[in-house]
Amino acid sequence: MSGMIKSSLARKVIMALSGLFLVVFLTQHFTINLASVVDPETFNSWSHFMGYNPLVQFILQPILIAGVIVHFVMGFVLEIQNKKARGIGYVKYKGSANAPWVSRNMIYSGLVILAFLALHFYDFWVHEMAYKYIEANPEDPTRYYAETVEKFAPFWRTILYVVAFFLLSLHLWHGFASSFQSMGVNNKYTPAIKTFTKIFSVVIPLGFAFIALYHHLNPITH
């Protein structure tokens, strides 16, 4: 039993740490994307740096991909573990009487976000890899803004992004604060941490949705 508890706690800590790592990436990603609205030249400059810097491309990028895989795999493992732990008693589980809807459906919001990540990787990462390594095009530090705006031209793609950001907000609303709980953070700063995580969970996804809608409504005309 002791071994099982330790194993369960270890999984939760790994889930929490990988989640916090992805939150850091999300913040950095949002900062760069926001520049596409504020200053396209800065956006081009930052995007070019991220696209051609060897440290980013060959060290940080693989770490990010590994973090995404670990987080989602661990989420599935914990979901299966929780269902097994409920056992027969699960029929007595009263849903929202025991836990809010968001916490009970993290696996589903996570699955939609995973599908969104697949679309996002296809839209940007796959395109970037093809541009640089398959088509072997020369460096063009000015291309990123136009390519980004073009991706949000179709209405259906923009709506998919906005829906995904809404579900990301729900996922963060429970998951961000829970990450600190999983790591045993419980002190005088806990209320402030919870407040910050709630604000972050609304502001960042809302900002991403604004960026998508802004580019859809402000296409580049030639």
C-alpha positions as CSV (number, residue, x, y, z in Angstrom):
1,M,0.0,0.0,0.0
2,S,2.9,2.3,0.9
3,G,4.4,1.7,-2.5
4,M,1.1,2.4,-4.3
5,I,0.7,5.7,-2.4
6,K,4.2,6.8,-3.2
7,S,3.6,5.9,-6.9
8,S,0.3,7.8,-7.0
9,L,1.9,10.9,-5.4
10,A,4.9,10.7,-7.8
11,R,2.5,10.7,-10.7
12,K,0.6,13.7,-9.4
13,V,3.9,15.6,-8.8
14,I,5.1,14.8,-12.4
15,M,1.7,15.9,-13.7
16,A,2.0,19.1,-11.7
17,L,5.5,19.9,-12.7
18,S,4.9,19.2,-16.4
19,G,1.8,21.4,-16.2
20,L,3.7,24.3,-14.7
21,F,6.3,23.9,-17.3
22,L,3.7,24.2,-20.0
23,V,2.2,27.3,-18.3
24,V,5.7,28.9,-18.6
25,F,5.7,28.1,-22.3
26,L,2.2,29.3,-22.7
27,T,3.1,32.7,-21.2
28,Q,6.1,33.0,-23.5
29,H,4.0,32.0,-26.5
30,F,1.3,34.5,-25.6
31,T,3.9,37.3,-25.3
32,I,5.3,36.6,-28.8
33,N,1.8,36.3,-30.3
34,L,0.6,39.5,-28.7
35,A,3.4,41.3,-30.5
36,S,1.7,40.4,-33.8
37,V,-1.1,42.7,-32.8
38,V,1.0,45.4,-31.3
39,D,4.0,45.5,-33.5
40,P,4.3,43.2,-36.5
41,E,8.0,44.0,-37.0
42,T,8.8,42.9,-33.4
43,F,6.7,39.8,-34.0
44,N,8.7,38.9,-37.1
45,S,12.0,39.5,-35.2
46,W,11.0,37.3,-32.3
47,S,9.6,34.6,-34.5
48,H,12.7,34.5,-36.6
49,F,14.9,34.2,-33.5
50,M,12.7,31.3,-32.2
51,G,12.7,29.7,-35.6
52,Y,16.5,29.7,-36.2
53,N,18.2,29.8,-32.9
54,P,20.0,26.5,-32.4
55,L,19.3,26.4,-28.6
56,V,15.6,26.9,-29.2
57,Q,15.4,24.5,-32.1
58,F,17.5,21.6,-31.0
59,I,17.2,21.7,-27.2
60,L,14.2,23.7,-25.9
61,Q,11.9,22.5,-28.7
62,P,12.4,18.8,-28.0
63,I,12.0,19.5,-24.2
64,L,8.7,21.2,-24.9
65,I,7.4,18.3,-27.0
66,A,8.5,15.9,-24.3
67,G,6.7,18.1,-21.7
68,V,3.5,17.9,-23.7
69,I,3.7,14.1,-24.1
70,V,4.5,13.6,-20.4
71,H,1.7,15.8,-19.2
72,F,-1.0,14.2,-21.3
73,V,0.2,10.6,-20.8
74,M,0.3,11.2,-17.1
75,G,-3.2,12.7,-17.3
76,F,-4.6,9.5,-18.9
77,V,-2.8,7.4,-16.3
78,L,-4.2,9.3,-13.4
79,E,-7.7,9.2,-14.9
80,I,-7.5,5.4,-15.2
81,Q,-6.1,5.2,-11.7
82,N,-8.9,7.3,-10.3
83,K,-11.6,5.3,-12.0
84,K,-10.2,2.1,-10.6
85,A,-9.9,3.6,-7.1
86,R,-13.6,4.5,-7.2
87,G,-14.6,0.9,-8.0
88,I,-18.1,-0.1,-6.9
89,G,-18.4,3.1,-4.9
90,Y,-18.4,5.1,-8.1
91,V,-22.2,4.5,-8.4
92,K,-22.6,6.5,-5.3
93,Y,-20.5,9.4,-6.7
94,K,-22.7,12.5,-6.8
95,G,-20.8,14.5,-9.3
96,S,-21.0,18.2,-8.5
97,A,-21.9,17.4,-4.9
98,N,-18.3,16.2,-4.5
99,A,-16.4,18.2,-7.1
100,P,-17.0,20.9,-9.6
101,W,-17.7,20.1,-13.3
102,V,-14.3,21.4,-14.4
103,S,-12.3,19.1,-12.1
104,R,-14.5,16.1,-13.0
105,N,-14.0,16.6,-16.8
106,M,-10.3,17.5,-17.0
107,I,-9.7,14.5,-19.2
108,Y,-12.2,15.7,-21.8
109,S,-11.0,19.3,-21.9
110,G,-7.5,17.9,-22.1
111,L,-8.4,15.7,-25.1
112,V,-9.9,18.7,-27.0
113,I,-6.8,20.7,-26.2
114,L,-4.6,17.9,-27.4
115,A,-6.6,17.9,-30.7
116,F,-6.2,21.6,-30.9
117,L,-2.4,21.2,-30.4
118,A,-2.4,18.8,-33.3
119,L,-4.0,21.5,-35.5
120,H,-1.7,24.1,-34.2
121,F,1.4,22.0,-34.9
122,Y,0.1,21.3,-38.4
123,D,-0.6,25.0,-39.0
124,F,2.7,26.3,-37.8
125,W,5.3,23.8,-36.8
126,V,4.9,21.4,-39.7
127,H,4.8,24.4,-42.1
128,E,8.0,25.7,-40.5
129,M,9.8,22.4,-40.8
130,A,8.7,22.1,-44.5
131,Y,9.7,25.6,-45.3
132,K,13.2,25.2,-43.8
133,Y,14.1,21.6,-44.3
134,I,12.0,20.1,-47.1
135,E,11.6,23.1,-49.5
136,A,15.0,24.5,-48.3
137,N,13.9,28.1,-48.7
138,P,16.3,30.9,-47.7
139,E,15.8,32.8,-44.5
140,D,13.1,35.5,-44.6
141,P,12.8,37.4,-41.3
142,T,9.7,39.3,-42.6
143,R,7.5,36.3,-43.5
144,Y,6.0,35.4,-40.1
145,Y,3.4,38.1,-39.6
146,A,1.8,37.5,-43.1
147,E,1.8,33.7,-42.6
148,T,0.1,34.1,-39.2
149,V,-2.6,36.4,-40.5
150,E,-3.2,34.0,-43.4
151,K,-3.8,31.1,-41.1
152,F,-6.7,32.9,-39.4
153,A,-8.4,33.9,-42.6
154,P,-10.8,30.9,-42.7
155,F,-13.7,31.5,-40.3
156,W,-13.9,27.8,-39.3
157,R,-10.3,27.7,-38.2
158,T,-10.7,30.9,-36.2
159,I,-13.7,29.5,-34.4
160,L,-11.9,26.2,-33.6
161,Y,-9.1,28.2,-32.1
162,V,-11.5,30.3,-30.0
163,V,-13.4,27.2,-28.7
164,A,-10.0,25.5,-27.9
165,F,-8.9,28.6,-25.9
166,F,-12.2,28.5,-24.0
167,L,-11.6,24.9,-23.0
168,L,-8.0,25.8,-22.2
169,S,-9.3,28.4,-19.7
170,L,-11.5,25.7,-18.0
171,H,-8.5,23.3,-17.9
172,L,-6.3,25.9,-16.4
173,W,-8.9,27.1,-13.9
174,H,-8.7,23.8,-12.1
175,G,-5.3,22.4,-13.2
176,F,-3.1,25.5,-12.5
177,A,-4.1,25.8,-8.9
178,S,-4.1,22.1,-8.4
179,S,-0.5,21.9,-9.5
180,F,0.6,23.7,-6.4
181,Q,-1.6,21.5,-4.2
182,S,-0.1,18.4,-5.7
183,M,3.4,19.6,-4.7
184,G,2.3,20.3,-1.1
185,V,2.3,24.1,-1.3
186,N,0.1,25.2,1.6
187,N,1.2,28.4,3.4
188,K,0.3,32.0,3.8
189,Y,0.8,32.6,0.1
190,T,-1.7,30.0,-0.9
191,P,-4.7,32.4,-1.2
192,A,-2.6,34.8,-3.4
193,I,-1.5,31.9,-5.6
194,K,-5.1,30.7,-6.1
195,T,-6.1,34.2,-7.0
196,F,-3.3,34.6,-9.5
197,T,-4.0,31.2,-11.1
198,K,-7.7,32.1,-11.6
199,I,-6.8,35.5,-13.2
200,F,-4.2,33.8,-15.4
201,S,-6.7,31.1,-16.4
202,V,-9.0,33.8,-17.8
203,V,-6.7,36.5,-19.1
204,I,-4.3,34.4,-21.1
205,P,-6.8,32.2,-23.1
206,L,-9.0,35.3,-23.6
207,G,-5.9,37.1,-25.0
208,F,-5.2,34.2,-27.4
209,A,-8.8,34.3,-28.6
210,F,-8.6,38.1,-29.1
211,I,-5.4,37.6,-31.2
212,A,-7.1,35.0,-33.4
213,L,-10.2,37.1,-33.9
214,Y,-8.2,40.3,-34.5
215,H,-6.2,38.6,-37.4
216,H,-9.4,37.1,-38.8
217,L,-11.1,40.5,-38.9
218,N,-8.0,42.4,-40.1
219,P,-6.7,40.4,-43.1
220,I,-3.8,41.6,-45.2
221,T,-5.0,43.1,-48.4
222,H,-2.7,43.1,-51.5
